[in-house]
Amino acid sequence: MKITIILNGKKEAVEDGTNVLKLLGHKFIRPEVVTVELNEKILEKPKYGETILKEGDRIEFVYYMGGGSYAVRP
Amino acid sequence: MLILNKSLLDKMIAQCKKEYPNEACGILAGKSGRGEKVYEMTNADKSAATFLMDPKEQLKAMKEIRALNLEMIGIYHSHVASCAYPSSHDVEMAFYPEVSYLIVSLKGMNDPVIGSFKIVEGKITEEDINLV
């Protein structure tokens, strides 16, 4: 059975019982480099595996945006 | 090629100067490679050598960009004492292959230099900026 979630603003059908970690895996997204928001609240990484998605959940993920001149030659 | 209105470039440079001596960062939104809006972001690292965008601000900006029917087309930051070219750290943190990575060098504070790059699987390709 499938449920419908809103992923980054778009409807998406996922298997009932899917957790956040599994969803990221399906999208080939490394959990260590993204921030995940579930229903307007940022989800702590240790909870990705234990958070089961529910019908109508709104999930957003963004990759870290970082970097900097560290290690660059002037 | 990235198409950029000069007023947007001026806004980015002004922010980079304002944040000096720390690195500044932000998101460029637009469509079809043409910049339309700049989102100034907080450098959570508050560092002269690194930047990391505040995740709450990132999420807010991404939702607004979507609501405006735009796309994130660029991620910019400053190098306060080095050239406008991606560092190894920039490459490690380049998770969006479809966007332009813009770097504003303040090595010459009175003569900032900007470069734009695509970074795909660790490969850096410089692209032209068409100022309009």
N, CA and C atoms of all chains as a GROMACS GRO file, in nm:
protein
  618
    1MET      N    1   0.084  -0.120   0.000
    1MET     CA    2   0.000   0.000   0.000
    1MET      C    3   0.089   0.126   0.000
    2LYS      N    4   0.041   0.226  -0.071
    2LYS     CA    5   0.120   0.349  -0.081
    2LYS      C    6   0.048   0.465  -0.012
    3ILE      N    7   0.129   0.559   0.033
    3ILE     CA    8   0.075   0.682   0.089
    3ILE      C    9   0.131   0.798   0.006
    4THR      N   10   0.065   0.912   0.017
    4THR     CA   11   0.112   1.030  -0.058
    4THR      C   12   0.171   1.131   0.039
    5ILE      N   13   0.292   1.174   0.008
    5ILE     CA   14   0.357   1.279   0.086
    5ILE      C   15   0.385   1.397  -0.007
    6ILE      N   16   0.421   1.508   0.050
    6ILE     CA   17   0.462   1.624  -0.032
    6ILE      C   18   0.612   1.639  -0.012
    7LEU      N   19   0.688   1.612  -0.116
    7LEU     CA   20   0.834   1.616  -0.107
    7LEU      C   21   0.886   1.736  -0.185
    8ASN      N   22   0.948   1.827  -0.115
    8ASN     CA   23   0.995   1.952  -0.177
    8ASN      C   24   0.888   2.015  -0.267
    9GLY      N   25   0.765   2.017  -0.214
    9GLY     CA   26   0.654   2.084  -0.282
    9GLY      C   27   0.580   2.001  -0.384
   10LYS      N   28   0.626   1.878  -0.406
   10LYS     CA   29   0.560   1.794  -0.508
   10LYS      C   30   0.504   1.668  -0.443
   11LYS      N   31   0.386   1.628  -0.490
   11LYS     CA   32   0.326   1.505  -0.439
   11LYS      C   33   0.409   1.385  -0.482
   12GLU      N   34   0.423   1.292  -0.390
   12GLU     CA   35   0.498   1.172  -0.424
   12GLU      C   36   0.438   1.054  -0.348
   13ALA      N   37   0.426   0.941  -0.417
   13ALA     CA   38   0.373   0.820  -0.354
   13ALA      C   39   0.490   0.736  -0.303
   14VAL      N   40   0.481   0.697  -0.176
   14VAL     CA   41   0.584   0.611  -0.119
   14VAL      C   42   0.516   0.493  -0.049
   15GLU      N   43   0.590   0.388  -0.032
   15GLU     CA   44   0.537   0.272   0.038
   15GLU      C   45   0.502   0.308   0.182
   16ASP      N   46   0.387   0.261   0.227
   16ASP     CA   47   0.351   0.280   0.367
   16ASP      C   48   0.459   0.216   0.454
   17GLY      N   49   0.497   0.284   0.559
   17GLY     CA   50   0.600   0.230   0.648
   17GLY      C   51   0.740   0.283   0.616
   18THR      N   52   0.749   0.364   0.510
   18THR     CA   53   0.880   0.421   0.473
   18THR      C   54   0.926   0.520   0.579
   19ASN      N   55   1.050   0.507   0.620
   19ASN     CA   56   1.104   0.608   0.712
   19ASN      C   57   1.190   0.708   0.634
   20VAL      N   58   1.231   0.813   0.701
   20VAL     CA   59   1.303   0.921   0.633
   20VAL      C   60   1.435   0.871   0.575
   21LEU      N   61   1.504   0.788   0.651
   21LEU     CA   62   1.632   0.735   0.604
   21LEU      C   63   1.615   0.654   0.475
   22LYS      N   64   1.509   0.575   0.472
   22LYS     CA   65   1.482   0.493   0.354
   22LYS      C   66   1.446   0.582   0.234
   23LEU      N   67   1.369   0.686   0.260
   23LEU     CA   68   1.332   0.778   0.153
   23LEU      C   69   1.457   0.842   0.092
   24LEU      N   70   1.547   0.887   0.178
   24LEU     CA   71   1.671   0.948   0.128
   24LEU      C   72   1.750   0.846   0.046
   25GLY      N   73   1.752   0.723   0.094
   25GLY     CA   74   1.823   0.617   0.022
   25GLY      C   75   1.766   0.596  -0.117
   26HIS      N   76   1.633   0.598  -0.127
   26HIS     CA   77   1.567   0.581  -0.258
   26HIS      C   78   1.605   0.693  -0.355
   27LYS      N   79   1.634   0.809  -0.296
   27LYS     CA   80   1.670   0.925  -0.380
   27LYS      C   81   1.822   0.936  -0.399
   28PHE      N   82   1.895   0.839  -0.350
   28PHE     CA   83   2.042   0.840  -0.357
   28PHE      C   84   2.101   0.964  -0.289
   29ILE      N   85   2.040   1.001  -0.179
   29ILE     CA   86   2.086   1.119  -0.104
   29ILE      C   87   2.157   1.074   0.022
   30ARG      N   88   2.280   1.122   0.041
   30ARG     CA   89   2.356   1.087   0.162
   30ARG      C   90   2.299   1.166   0.280
   31PRO      N   91   2.252   1.096   0.382
   31PRO     CA   92   2.188   1.167   0.493
   31PRO      C   93   2.281   1.263   0.566
   32GLU      N   94   2.410   1.238   0.558
   32GLU     CA   95   2.503   1.323   0.634
   32GLU      C   96   2.523   1.460   0.570
   33VAL      N   97   2.471   1.481   0.449
   33VAL     CA   98   2.494   1.611   0.383
   33VAL      C   99   2.364   1.686   0.354
   34VAL      N  100   2.257   1.647   0.420
   34VAL     CA  101   2.131   1.719   0.400
   34VAL      C  102   2.068   1.760   0.532
   35THR      N  103   1.990   1.866   0.523
   35THR     CA  104   1.900   1.903   0.633
   35THR      C  105   1.760   1.859   0.591
   36VAL      N  106   1.690   1.794   0.682
   36VAL     CA  107   1.555   1.747   0.653
   36VAL      C  108   1.456   1.819   0.744
   37GLU      N  109   1.351   1.868   0.683
   37GLU     CA  110   1.244   1.932   0.759
   37GLU      C  111   1.117   1.850   0.739
   38LEU      N  112   1.052   1.817   0.849
   38LEU     CA  113   0.927   1.741   0.841
   38LEU      C  114   0.816   1.825   0.904
   39ASN      N  115   0.717   1.857   0.823
   39ASN     CA  116   0.604   1.938   0.870
   39ASN      C  117   0.652   2.064   0.945
   40GLU      N  118   0.741   2.134   0.877
   40GLU     CA  119   0.790   2.266   0.922
   40GLU      C  120   0.889   2.260   1.038
   41LYS      N  121   0.931   2.141   1.079
   41LYS     CA  122   1.030   2.132   1.187
   41LYS      C  123   1.151   2.053   1.139
   42ILE      N  124   1.270   2.106   1.169
   42ILE     CA  125   1.392   2.035   1.128
   42ILE      C  126   1.403   1.906   1.210
   43LEU      N  127   1.429   1.798   1.139
   43LEU     CA  128   1.439   1.666   1.201
   43LEU      C  129   1.585   1.636   1.232
   44GLU      N  130   1.609   1.596   1.355
   44GLU     CA  131   1.748   1.563   1.392
   44GLU      C  132   1.790   1.433   1.324
   45LYS      N  133   1.916   1.431   1.282
   45LYS     CA  134   1.964   1.314   1.205
   45LYS      C  135   1.940   1.180   1.275
   46PRO      N  136   1.964   1.170   1.406
   46PRO     CA  137   1.943   1.038   1.469
   46PRO      C  138   1.799   0.986   1.456
   47LYS      N  139   1.707   1.078   1.423
   47LYS     CA  140   1.566   1.036   1.413
   47LYS      C  141   1.524   0.995   1.272
   48TYR      N  142   1.616   1.008   1.175
   48TYR     CA  143   1.578   0.976   1.037
   48TYR      C  144   1.527   0.832   1.025
   49GLY      N  145   1.597   0.740   1.092
   49GLY     CA  146   1.562   0.599   1.077
   49GLY      C  147   1.437   0.557   1.151
   50GLU      N  148   1.401   0.635   1.251
   50GLU     CA  149   1.286   0.595   1.333
   50GLU      C  150   1.161   0.675   1.300
   51THR      N  151   1.173   0.769   1.206
   51THR     CA  152   1.057   0.853   1.173
   51THR      C  153   0.985   0.797   1.050
   52ILE      N  154   0.871   0.737   1.077
   52ILE     CA  155   0.790   0.677   0.970
   52ILE      C  156   0.701   0.786   0.909
   53LEU      N  157   0.703   0.791   0.777
   53LEU     CA  158   0.623   0.894   0.709
   53LEU      C  159   0.475   0.858   0.712
   54LYS      N  160   0.395   0.964   0.724
   54LYS     CA  161   0.250   0.943   0.728
   54LYS      C  162   0.184   1.016   0.610
   55GLU      N  163   0.064   0.972   0.578
   55GLU     CA  164  -0.012   1.034   0.470
   55GLU      C  165  -0.017   1.186   0.488
   56GLY      N  166   0.018   1.259   0.384
   56GLY     CA  167   0.008   1.406   0.387
   56GLY      C  168   0.128   1.476   0.449
   57ASP      N  169   0.225   1.400   0.497
   57ASP     CA  170   0.344   1.465   0.555
   57ASP      C  171   0.410   1.556   0.451
   58ARG      N  172   0.458   1.670   0.499
   58ARG     CA  173   0.532   1.762   0.411
   58ARG      C  174   0.678   1.755   0.449
   59ILE      N  175   0.757   1.707   0.357
   59ILE     CA  176   0.900   1.689   0.386
   59ILE      C  177   0.983   1.772   0.288
   60GLU      N  178   1.079   1.840   0.343
   60GLU     CA  179   1.170   1.922   0.261
   60GLU      C  180   1.311   1.876   0.292
   61PHE      N  181   1.392   1.869   0.190
   61PHE     CA  182   1.533   1.849   0.220
   61PHE      C  183   1.616   1.945   0.137
   62VAL      N  184   1.723   1.991   0.195
   62VAL     CA  185   1.820   2.076   0.123
   62VAL      C  186   1.959   2.023   0.154
   63TYR      N  187   2.040   2.019   0.053
   63TYR     CA  188   2.180   1.984   0.076
   63TYR      C  189   2.248   2.098   0.151
   64TYR      N  190   2.349   2.062   0.226
   64TYR     CA  191   2.430   2.165   0.289
   64TYR      C  192   2.486   2.256   0.179
   65MET      N  193   2.489   2.384   0.209
   65MET     CA  194   2.552   2.479   0.117
   65MET      C  195   2.666   2.542   0.194
   66GLY      N  196   2.784   2.500   0.162
   66GLY     CA  197   2.901   2.548   0.235
   66GLY      C  198   3.025   2.539   0.151
   67GLY      N  199   3.136   2.571   0.213
   67GLY     CA  200   3.264   2.569   0.142
   67GLY      C  201   3.353   2.677   0.201
   68GLY      N  202   3.426   2.743   0.115
   68GLY     CA  203   3.509   2.852   0.162
   68GLY      C  204   3.653   2.840   0.118
   69SER      N  205   3.725   2.946   0.144
   69SER     CA  206   3.860   2.956   0.088
   69SER      C  207   3.962   2.868   0.159
   70TYR      N  208   3.919   2.806   0.270
   70TYR     CA  209   4.007   2.714   0.342
   70TYR      C  210   4.074   2.621   0.241
   71ALA      N  211   4.206   2.613   0.248
   71ALA     CA  212   4.284   2.522   0.162
   71ALA      C  213   4.305   2.573   0.020
   72VAL      N  214   4.269   2.699  -0.004
   72VAL     CA  215   4.297   2.752  -0.137
   72VAL      C  216   4.428   2.831  -0.133
   73ARG      N  217   4.497   2.830  -0.243
   73ARG     CA  218   4.621   2.910  -0.248
   73ARG      C  219   4.587   3.055  -0.279
   74PRO      N  220   4.643   3.150  -0.205
   74PRO     CA  221   4.612   3.292  -0.232
   74PRO      C  222   4.655   3.333  -0.373
   75MET      N  223   2.644   2.976  -1.963
   75MET     CA  224   2.660   3.118  -1.932
   75MET      C  225   2.555   3.163  -1.832
   76LEU      N  226   2.600   3.246  -1.740
   76LEU     CA  227   2.508   3.301  -1.640
   76LEU      C  228   2.476   3.444  -1.679
   77ILE      N  229   2.347   3.476  -1.679
   77ILE     CA  230   2.306   3.613  -1.711
   77ILE      C  231   2.268   3.683  -1.580
   78LEU      N  232   2.332   3.797  -1.559
   78LEU     CA  233   2.318   3.861  -1.428
   78LEU      C  234   2.301   4.011  -1.445
   79ASN      N  235   2.197   4.062  -1.384
   79ASN     CA  236   2.177   4.206  -1.382
   79ASN      C  237   2.282   4.269  -1.291
   80LYS      N  238   2.338   4.381  -1.333
   80LYS     CA  239   2.446   4.443  -1.256
   80LYS      C  240   2.401   4.480  -1.114
   81SER      N  241   2.275   4.514  -1.099
   81SER     CA  242   2.228   4.551  -0.964
   81SER      C  243   2.235   4.431  -0.869
   82LEU      N  244   2.212   4.312  -0.922
   82LEU     CA  245   2.222   4.191  -0.838
   82LEU      C  246   2.368   4.166  -0.801
   83LEU      N  247   2.456   4.185  -0.898
   83LEU     CA  248   2.599   4.167  -0.870
   83LEU      C  249   2.644   4.269  -0.764
   84ASP      N  250   2.600   4.393  -0.781
   84ASP     CA  251   2.636   4.496  -0.682
   84ASP      C  252   2.586   4.461  -0.543
   85LYS      N  253   2.468   4.400  -0.537
   85LYS     CA  254   2.412   4.361  -0.408
   85LYS      C  255   2.498   4.253  -0.343
   86MET      N  256   2.540   4.157  -0.424
   86MET     CA  257   2.625   4.049  -0.371
   86MET      C  258   2.757   4.105  -0.320
   87ILE      N  259   2.816   4.192  -0.399
   87ILE     CA  260   2.947   4.248  -0.361
   87ILE      C  261   2.934   4.332  -0.234
   88ALA      N  262   2.824   4.409  -0.226
   88ALA     CA  263   2.803   4.492  -0.106
   88ALA      C  264   2.791   4.404   0.018
   89GLN      N  265   2.720   4.294   0.005
   89GLN     CA  266   2.707   4.202   0.119
   89GLN      C  267   2.842   4.144   0.158
   90CYS      N  268   2.920   4.105   0.057
   90CYS     CA  269   3.052   4.046   0.084
   90CYS      C  270   3.142   4.145   0.158
   91LYS      N  271   3.134   4.271   0.117
   91LYS     CA  272   3.214   4.375   0.184
   91LYS      C  273   3.164   4.398   0.327
   92LYS      N  274   3.032   4.396   0.341
   92LYS     CA  275   2.972   4.419   0.473
   92LYS      C  276   3.014   4.309   0.572
   93GLU      N  277   3.022   4.186   0.522
   93GLU     CA  278   3.055   4.072   0.610
   93GLU      C  279   3.205   4.059   0.636
   94TYR      N  280   3.285   4.128   0.556
   94TYR     CA  281   3.430   4.122   0.572
   94TYR      C  282   3.468   4.154   0.716
   95PRO      N  283   3.560   4.087   0.784
   95PRO     CA  284   3.657   3.993   0.727
   95PRO      C  285   3.606   3.849   0.715
   96ASN      N  286   3.480   3.824   0.751
   96ASN     CA  287   3.429   3.688   0.735
   96ASN      C  288   3.378   3.666   0.593
   97GLU      N  289   3.368   3.542   0.556
   97GLU     CA  290   3.310   3.509   0.427
   97GLU      C  291   3.159   3.532   0.432
   98ALA      N  292   3.106   3.579   0.321
   98ALA     CA  293   2.961   3.599   0.308
   98ALA      C  294   2.907   3.492   0.214
   99CYS      N  295   2.775   3.470   0.218
   99CYS     CA  296   2.718   3.367   0.131
   99CYS      C  297   2.572   3.399   0.100
  100GLY      N  298   2.523   3.338  -0.004
  100GLY     CA  299   2.384   3.358  -0.041
  100GLY      C  300   2.342   3.272  -0.158
  101ILE      N  301   2.216   3.289  -0.193
  101ILE     CA  302   2.156   3.209  -0.302
  101ILE      C  303   2.109   3.304  -0.410
  102LEU      N  304   2.130   3.264  -0.533
  102LEU     CA  305   2.080   3.340  -0.648
  102LEU      C  306   1.964   3.261  -0.708
  103ALA      N  307   1.848   3.327  -0.716
  103ALA     CA  308   1.731   3.263  -0.776
  103ALA      C  309   1.706   3.324  -0.912
  104GLY      N  310   1.647   3.245  -0.999
  104GLY     CA  311   1.618   3.296  -1.132
  104GLY      C  312   1.554   3.188  -1.216
  105LYS      N  313   1.570   3.203  -1.345
  105LYS     CA  314   1.511   3.106  -1.436
  105LYS      C  315   1.594   3.101  -1.564
  106SER      N  316   1.609   2.983  -1.617
  106SER     CA  317   1.681   2.963  -1.743
  106SER      C  318   1.817   3.033  -1.743
  107GLY      N  319   1.889   3.024  -1.633
  107GLY     CA  320   2.024   3.079  -1.627
  107GLY      C  321   2.031   3.229  -1.612
  108ARG      N  322   1.917   3.292  -1.583
  108ARG     CA  323   1.915   3.438  -1.566
  108ARG      C  324   1.878   3.470  -1.422
  109GLY      N  325   1.967   3.539  -1.352
  109GLY     CA  326   1.943   3.573  -1.213
  109GLY      C  327   1.834   3.677  -1.199
  110GLU      N  328   1.746   3.657  -1.100
  110GLU     CA  329   1.638   3.752  -1.078
  110GLU      C  330   1.629   3.803  -0.935
  111LYS      N  331   1.683   3.724  -0.842
  111LYS     CA  332   1.669   3.764  -0.700
  111LYS      C  333   1.786   3.706  -0.620
  112VAL      N  334   1.836   3.789  -0.529
  112VAL     CA  335   1.946   3.746  -0.442
  112VAL      C  336   1.894   3.727  -0.300
  113TYR      N  337   1.927   3.615  -0.242
  113TYR     CA  338   1.894   3.589  -0.101
  113TYR      C  339   2.023   3.592  -0.020
  114GLU      N  340   2.038   3.696   0.060
  114GLU     CA  341   2.155   3.702   0.148
  114GLU      C  342   2.134   3.604   0.263
  115MET      N  343   2.233   3.523   0.289
  115MET     CA  344   2.220   3.421   0.392
  115MET      C  345   2.324   3.444   0.502
  116THR      N  346   2.295   3.387   0.618
  116THR     CA  347   2.388   3.398   0.731
  116THR      C  348   2.495   3.289   0.720
  117ASN      N  349   2.620   3.331   0.734
  117ASN     CA  350   2.728   3.233   0.741
  117ASN      C  351   2.734   3.181   0.885
  118ALA      N  352   2.681   3.061   0.906
  118ALA     CA  353   2.675   3.006   1.042
  118ALA      C  354   2.814   2.983   1.099
  119ASP      N  355   2.913   2.968   1.010
  119ASP     CA  356   3.052   2.948   1.058
  119ASP      C  357   3.114   3.077   1.112
  120LYS      N  358   3.063   3.189   1.067
  120LYS     CA  359   3.121   3.320   1.104
  120LYS      C  360   3.273   3.314   1.097
  121SER      N  361   3.322   3.281   0.979
  121SER     CA  362   3.464   3.253   0.960
  121SER      C  363   3.518   3.325   0.836
  122ALA      N  364   3.647   3.355   0.841
  122ALA     CA  365   3.713   3.416   0.726
  122ALA      C  366   3.760   3.310   0.626
  123ALA      N  367   3.747   3.182   0.664
  123ALA     CA  368   3.800   3.074   0.579
  123ALA      C  369   3.695   2.975   0.532
  124THR      N  370   3.579   2.975   0.597
  124THR     CA  371   3.474   2.880   0.557
  124THR      C  372   3.337   2.946   0.567
  125PHE      N  373   3.241   2.883   0.500
  125PHE     CA  374   3.102   2.926   0.520
  125PHE      C  375   3.012   2.804   0.522
  126LEU      N  376   2.904   2.820   0.594
  126LEU     CA  377   2.798   2.719   0.596
  126LEU      C  378   2.668   2.795   0.616
  127MET      N  379   2.578   2.779   0.521
  127MET     CA  380   2.452   2.854   0.533
  127MET      C  381   2.367   2.800   0.648
  128ASP      N  382   2.297   2.892   0.710
  128ASP     CA  383   2.204   2.855   0.817
  128ASP      C  384   2.092   2.770   0.755
  129PRO      N  385   2.072   2.647   0.804
  129PRO     CA  386   1.973   2.558   0.740
  129PRO      C  387   1.830   2.610   0.744
  130LYS      N  388   1.793   2.678   0.852
  130LYS     CA  389   1.656   2.731   0.858
  130LYS      C  390   1.634   2.837   0.751
  131GLU      N  391   1.736   2.922   0.732
  131GLU     CA  392   1.726   3.024   0.627
  131GLU      C  393   1.723   2.959   0.489
  132GLN      N  394   1.803   2.854   0.474
  132GLN     CA  395   1.805   2.782   0.346
  132GLN      C  396   1.666   2.730   0.310
  133LEU      N  397   1.604   2.664   0.407
  133LEU     CA  398   1.472   2.604   0.383
  133LEU      C  399   1.370   2.713   0.350
  134LYS      N  400   1.377   2.823   0.424
  134LYS     CA  401   1.283   2.934   0.400
  134LYS      C  402   1.301   2.990   0.259
  135ALA      N  403   1.428   3.012   0.222
  135ALA     CA  404   1.455   3.068   0.089
  135ALA      C  405   1.410   2.972  -0.022
  136MET      N  406   1.438   2.844  -0.004
  136MET     CA  407   1.402   2.748  -0.109
  136MET      C  408   1.251   2.742  -0.130
  137LYS      N  409   1.177   2.753  -0.020
  137LYS     CA  410   1.030   2.751  -0.033
  137LYS      C  411   0.981   2.877  -0.103
  138GLU      N  412   1.042   2.990  -0.068
  138GLU     CA  413   1.000   3.116  -0.132
  138GLU      C  414   1.034   3.114  -0.282
  139ILE      N  415   1.152   3.063  -0.313
  139ILE     CA  416   1.192   3.055  -0.454
  139ILE      C  417   1.091   2.971  -0.533
  140ARG      N  418   1.050   2.863  -0.473
  140ARG     CA  419   0.952   2.774  -0.538
  140ARG      C  420   0.818   2.846  -0.554
  141ALA      N  421   0.777   2.918  -0.449
  141ALA     CA  422   0.649   2.989  -0.454
  141ALA      C  423   0.649   3.098  -0.561
  142LEU      N  424   0.766   3.154  -0.587
  142LEU     CA  425   0.778   3.258  -0.690
  142LEU      C  426   0.793   3.199  -0.830
  143ASN      N  427   0.786   3.067  -0.836
  143ASN     CA  428   0.804   2.995  -0.964
  143ASN      C  429   0.942   3.019  -1.024
  144LEU      N  430   1.040   3.035  -0.935
  144LEU     CA  431   1.179   3.048  -0.978
  144LEU      C  432   1.255   2.922  -0.938
  145GLU      N  433   1.382   2.921  -0.970
  145GLU     CA  434   1.469   2.809  -0.931
  145GLU      C  435   1.594   2.866  -0.866
  146MET      N  436   1.657   2.783  -0.785
  146MET     CA  437   1.790   2.823  -0.737
  146MET      C  438   1.886   2.800  -0.854
  147ILE      N  439   1.946   2.908  -0.902
  147ILE     CA  440   2.038   2.891  -1.015
  147ILE      C  441   2.183   2.916  -0.973
  148GLY      N  442   2.202   2.968  -0.851
  148GLY     CA  443   2.340   2.993  -0.809
  148GLY      C  444   2.356   2.994  -0.658
  149ILE      N  445   2.477   2.962  -0.617
  149ILE     CA  446   2.516   2.971  -0.476
  149ILE      C  447   2.644   3.056  -0.477
  150TYR      N  448   2.643   3.164  -0.399
  150TYR     CA  449   2.761   3.251  -0.402
  150TYR      C  450   2.823   3.262  -0.264
  151HIS      N  451   2.951   3.292  -0.263
  151HIS     CA  452   3.019   3.323  -0.138
  151HIS      C  453   3.144   3.403  -0.170
  152SER      N  454   3.205   3.457  -0.066
  152SER     CA  455   3.325   3.537  -0.087
  152SER      C  456   3.449   3.462  -0.042
  153HIS      N  457   3.559   3.494  -0.107
  153HIS     CA  458   3.693   3.457  -0.060
  153HIS      C  459   3.757   3.589  -0.021
  154VAL      N  460   3.789   3.603   0.107
  154VAL     CA  461   3.831   3.736   0.152
  154VAL      C  462   3.977   3.768   0.123
  155ALA      N  463   4.056   3.665   0.100
  155ALA     CA  464   4.199   3.692   0.079
  155ALA      C  465   4.259   3.607  -0.032
  156SER      N  466   4.174   3.541  -0.109
  156SER     CA  467   4.226   3.455  -0.216
  156SER      C  468   4.144   3.477  -0.343
  157CYS      N  469   4.186   3.410  -0.447
  157CYS     CA  470   4.128   3.437  -0.578
  157CYS      C  471   3.986   3.381  -0.593
  158ALA      N  472   3.921   3.424  -0.700
  158ALA     CA  473   3.783   3.382  -0.726
  158ALA      C  474   3.785   3.248  -0.800
  159TYR      N  475   3.828   3.146  -0.729
  159TYR     CA  476   3.833   3.012  -0.788
  159TYR      C  477   3.799   2.913  -0.676
  160PRO      N  478   3.723   2.807  -0.708
  160PRO     CA  479   3.680   2.714  -0.603
  160PRO      C  480   3.798   2.645  -0.532
  161SER      N  481   3.790   2.642  -0.400
  161SER     CA  482   3.889   2.570  -0.321
  161SER      C  483   3.851   2.422  -0.319
  162SER      N  484   3.940   2.341  -0.265
  162SER     CA  485   3.907   2.198  -0.252
  162SER      C  486   3.786   2.181  -0.161
  163HIS      N  487   3.773   2.268  -0.063
  163HIS     CA  488   3.658   2.262   0.027
  163HIS      C  489   3.529   2.299  -0.047
  164ASP      N  490   3.538   2.399  -0.135
  164ASP     CA  491   3.421   2.434  -0.217
  164ASP      C  492   3.376   2.315  -0.301
  165VAL      N  493   3.473   2.245  -0.356
  165VAL     CA  494   3.441   2.131  -0.442
  165VAL      C  495   3.377   2.018  -0.360
  166GLU      N  496   3.432   1.994  -0.243
  166GLU     CA  497   3.376   1.889  -0.154
  166GLU      C  498   3.230   1.917  -0.119
  167MET      N  499   3.198   2.046  -0.108
  167MET     CA  500   3.065   2.085  -0.062
  167MET      C  501   2.971   2.123  -0.177
  168ALA      N  502   3.010   2.092  -0.298
  168ALA     CA  503   2.927   2.128  -0.414
  168ALA      C  504   2.830   2.013  -0.444
  169PHE      N  505   2.712   2.021  -0.385
  169PHE     CA  506   2.614   1.913  -0.398
  169PHE      C  507   2.507   1.939  -0.504
  170TYR      N  508   2.515   2.054  -0.568
  170TYR     CA  509   2.413   2.089  -0.668
  170TYR      C  510   2.481   2.107  -0.805
  171PRO      N  511   2.492   2.000  -0.882
  171PRO     CA  512   2.565   2.010  -1.009
  171PRO      C  513   2.500   2.102  -1.112
  172GLU      N  514   2.369   2.128  -1.095
  172GLU     CA  515   2.298   2.208  -1.196
  172GLU      C  516   2.312   2.358  -1.173
  173VAL      N  517   2.363   2.399  -1.056
  173VAL     CA  518   2.367   2.543  -1.029
  173VAL      C  519   2.507   2.600  -1.055
  174SER      N  520   2.511   2.731  -1.064
  174SER     CA  521   2.639   2.802  -1.078
  174SER      C  522   2.693   2.834  -0.940
  175TYR      N  523   2.820   2.813  -0.924
  175TYR     CA  524   2.886   2.850  -0.798
  175TYR      C  525   2.964   2.979  -0.823
  176LEU      N  526   2.919   3.086  -0.760
  176LEU     CA  527   2.982   3.216  -0.781
  176LEU      C  528   3.073   3.248  -0.663
  177ILE      N  529   3.189   3.298  -0.695
  177ILE     CA  530   3.284   3.336  -0.591
  177ILE      C  531   3.325   3.481  -0.612
  178VAL      N  532   3.309   3.559  -0.507
  178VAL     CA  533   3.352   3.699  -0.509
  178VAL      C  534   3.483   3.708  -0.433
  179SER      N  535   3.588   3.745  -0.502
  179SER     CA  536   3.717   3.762  -0.436
  179SER      C  537   3.732   3.906  -0.390
  180LEU      N  538   3.763   3.919  -0.262
  180LEU     CA  539   3.790   4.052  -0.206
  180LEU      C  540   3.939   4.070  -0.181
  181LYS      N  541   4.017   3.990  -0.253
  181LYS     CA  542   4.163   4.002  -0.237
  181LYS      C  543   4.206   4.146  -0.262
  182GLY      N  544   4.147   4.205  -0.363
  182GLY     CA  545   4.163   4.350  -0.382
  182GLY      C  546   4.031   4.413  -0.342
  183MET      N  547   4.024   4.460  -0.220
  183MET     CA  548   3.896   4.508  -0.165
  183MET      C  549   3.829   4.613  -0.252
  184ASN      N  550   3.911   4.699  -0.314
  184ASN     CA  551   3.852   4.804  -0.396
  184ASN      C  552   3.827   4.761  -0.539
  185ASP      N  553   3.865   4.640  -0.568
  185ASP     CA  554   3.846   4.589  -0.705
  185ASP      C  555   3.806   4.442  -0.698
  186PRO      N  556   3.684   4.416  -0.646
  186PRO     CA  557   3.641   4.276  -0.631
  186PRO      C  558   3.634   4.205  -0.767
  187VAL      N  559   3.663   4.078  -0.763
  187VAL     CA  560   3.659   3.996  -0.885
  187VAL      C  561   3.558   3.885  -0.863
  188ILE      N  562   3.475   3.860  -0.964
  188ILE     CA  563   3.378   3.752  -0.949
  188ILE      C  564   3.400   3.646  -1.056
  189GLY      N  565   3.387   3.522  -1.014
  189GLY     CA  566   3.395   3.409  -1.109
  189GLY      C  567   3.275   3.320  -1.090
  190SER      N  568   3.235   3.254  -1.197
  190SER     CA  569   3.121   3.162  -1.189
  190SER      C  570   3.163   3.026  -1.245
  191PHE      N  571   3.121   2.922  -1.176
  191PHE     CA  572   3.170   2.788  -1.209
  191PHE      C  573   3.057   2.686  -1.197
  192LYS      N  574   3.066   2.584  -1.279
  192LYS     CA  575   2.986   2.464  -1.259
  192LYS      C  576   3.080   2.362  -1.196
  193ILE      N  577   3.032   2.293  -1.095
  193ILE     CA  578   3.114   2.191  -1.029
  193ILE      C  579   3.035   2.060  -1.033
  194VAL      N  580   3.082   1.969  -1.116
  194VAL     CA  581   3.010   1.842  -1.136
  194VAL      C  582   3.105   1.727  -1.109
  195GLU      N  583   3.069   1.649  -1.008
  195GLU     CA  584   3.150   1.534  -0.968
  195GLU      C  585   3.298   1.572  -0.953
  196GLY      N  586   3.320   1.684  -0.890
  196GLY     CA  587   3.456   1.727  -0.860
  196GLY      C  588   3.525   1.802  -0.972
  197LYS      N  589   3.460   1.807  -1.088
  197LYS     CA  590   3.522   1.878  -1.201
  197LYS      C  591   3.471   2.022  -1.207
  198ILE      N  592   3.567   2.114  -1.213
  198ILE     CA  593   3.534   2.257  -1.214
  198ILE      C  594   3.539   2.310  -1.357
  199THR      N  595   3.430   2.376  -1.397
  199THR     CA  596   3.429   2.440  -1.529
  199THR      C  597   3.388   2.585  -1.513
  200GLU      N  598   3.474   2.675  -1.554
  200GLU     CA  599   3.440   2.817  -1.544
  200GLU      C  600   3.338   2.853  -1.652
  201GLU      N  601   3.247   2.940  -1.619
  201GLU     CA  602   3.148   2.985  -1.717
  201GLU      C  603   3.149   3.137  -1.726
  202ASP      N  604   3.107   3.187  -1.840
  202ASP     CA  605   3.102   3.332  -1.859
  202ASP      C  606   2.983   3.392  -1.782
  203ILE      N  607   3.002   3.515  -1.740
  203ILE     CA  608   2.891   3.590  -1.679
  203ILE      C  609   2.858   3.702  -1.776
  204ASN      N  610   2.732   3.704  -1.818
  204ASN     CA  611   2.686   3.810  -1.907
  204ASN      C  612   2.614   3.915  -1.823
  205LEU      N  613   2.682   4.026  -1.800
  205LEU     CA  614   2.622   4.133  -1.720
  205LEU      C  615   2.530   4.217  -1.805
  206VAL      N  616   2.406   4.234  -1.759
  206VAL     CA  617   2.310   4.311  -1.840
  206VAL      C  618   2.255   4.426  -1.758
   0.00000   0.00000   0.00000
